[in-house]
Amino acid sequence: SQVLGHVNGKAKGVYGIFVGDEEAAGEDRVAPRKMHGVAQLGEHVVNPSFLCSYRDDEGSLFLYIGDERVGPEGGFVASARVDEATGELSKMGETVCVRGR
């Protein structure tokens, strides 16, 4: 991330966490924890400030990432497919630049 007044600039992408009741989730939900605290997509996102998830009709889970960069290029939006078995994020398509006014 960039050094700003509210962040130290040491982050390296999007970090995954496991949220939920581990006992209720059962063994089939243990795998995503291996990505807990692991930075992903750092080569594509600098200041991932906003996240939005979406599940399509086939059940696939996607993550949209608002990248709030400071500079003349403005912010960006990136998208990724979430592998629910591992917690891994796979970038989809090109990162879209959203130029400021």
Secondary structure as a PSIPRED ss2 file (coil, helix, strand):
# PSIPRED VFORMAT (PSIPRED V4.0)

   1 S C   1.000  0.000  0.000
   2 Q C   1.000  0.000  0.000
   3 V C   1.000  0.000  0.000
   4 L E   0.000  0.000  1.000
   5 G C   1.000  0.000  0.000
   6 H C   1.000  0.000  0.000
   7 V E   0.000  0.000  1.000
   8 N C   1.000  0.000  0.000
   9 G C   1.000  0.000  0.000
  10 K C   1.000  0.000  0.000
  11 A C   1.000  0.000  0.000
  12 K C   1.000  0.000  0.000
  13 G C   1.000  0.000  0.000
  14 V E   0.000  0.000  1.000
  15 Y E   0.000  0.000  1.000
  16 G E   0.000  0.000  1.000
  17 I C   1.000  0.000  0.000
  18 F C   1.000  0.000  0.000
  19 V C   1.000  0.000  0.000
  20 G C   1.000  0.000  0.000
  21 D C   1.000  0.000  0.000
  22 E H   0.000  1.000  0.000
  23 E H   0.000  1.000  0.000
  24 A H   0.000  1.000  0.000
  25 A H   0.000  1.000  0.000
  26 G C   1.000  0.000  0.000
  27 E H   0.000  1.000  0.000
  28 D H   0.000  1.000  0.000
  29 R H   0.000  1.000  0.000
  30 V C   1.000  0.000  0.000
  31 A H   0.000  1.000  0.000
  32 P H   0.000  1.000  0.000
  33 R H   0.000  1.000  0.000
  34 K H   0.000  1.000  0.000
  35 M H   0.000  1.000  0.000
  36 H E   0.000  0.000  1.000
  37 G C   1.000  0.000  0.000
  38 V C   1.000  0.000  0.000
  39 A E   0.000  0.000  1.000
  40 Q E   0.000  0.000  1.000
  41 L C   1.000  0.000  0.000
  42 G C   1.000  0.000  0.000
  43 E C   1.000  0.000  0.000
  44 H C   1.000  0.000  0.000
  45 V C   1.000  0.000  0.000
  46 V C   1.000  0.000  0.000
  47 N C   1.000  0.000  0.000
  48 P E   0.000  0.000  1.000
  49 S E   0.000  0.000  1.000
  50 F E   0.000  0.000  1.000
  51 L E   0.000  0.000  1.000
  52 C E   0.000  0.000  1.000
  53 S E   0.000  0.000  1.000
  54 Y E   0.000  0.000  1.000
  55 R E   0.000  0.000  1.000
  56 D C   1.000  0.000  0.000
  57 D C   1.000  0.000  0.000
  58 E C   1.000  0.000  0.000
  59 G C   1.000  0.000  0.000
  60 S C   1.000  0.000  0.000
  61 L E   0.000  0.000  1.000
  62 F E   0.000  0.000  1.000
  63 L E   0.000  0.000  1.000
  64 Y E   0.000  0.000  1.000
  65 I E   0.000  0.000  1.000
  66 G E   0.000  0.000  1.000
  67 D E   0.000  0.000  1.000
  68 E C   1.000  0.000  0.000
  69 R C   1.000  0.000  0.000
  70 V C   1.000  0.000  0.000
  71 G C   1.000  0.000  0.000
  72 P C   1.000  0.000  0.000
  73 E C   1.000  0.000  0.000
  74 G C   1.000  0.000  0.000
  75 G E   0.000  0.000  1.000
  76 F E   0.000  0.000  1.000
  77 V E   0.000  0.000  1.000
  78 A E   0.000  0.000  1.000
  79 S E   0.000  0.000  1.000
  80 A E   0.000  0.000  1.000
  81 R E   0.000  0.000  1.000
  82 V E   0.000  0.000  1.000
  83 D C   1.000  0.000  0.000
  84 E C   1.000  0.000  0.000
  85 A C   1.000  0.000  0.000
  86 T C   1.000  0.000  0.000
  87 G C   1.000  0.000  0.000
  88 E C   1.000  0.000  0.000
  89 L E   0.000  0.000  1.000
  90 S E   0.000  0.000  1.000
  91 K E   0.000  0.000  1.000
  92 M E   0.000  0.000  1.000
  93 G E   0.000  0.000  1.000
  94 E E   0.000  0.000  1.000
  95 T E   0.000  0.000  1.000
  96 V E   0.000  0.000  1.000
  97 C E   0.000  0.000  1.000
  98 V E   0.000  0.000  1.000
  99 R C   1.000  0.000  0.000
 100 G C   1.000  0.000  0.000
 101 R C   1.000  0.000  0.000
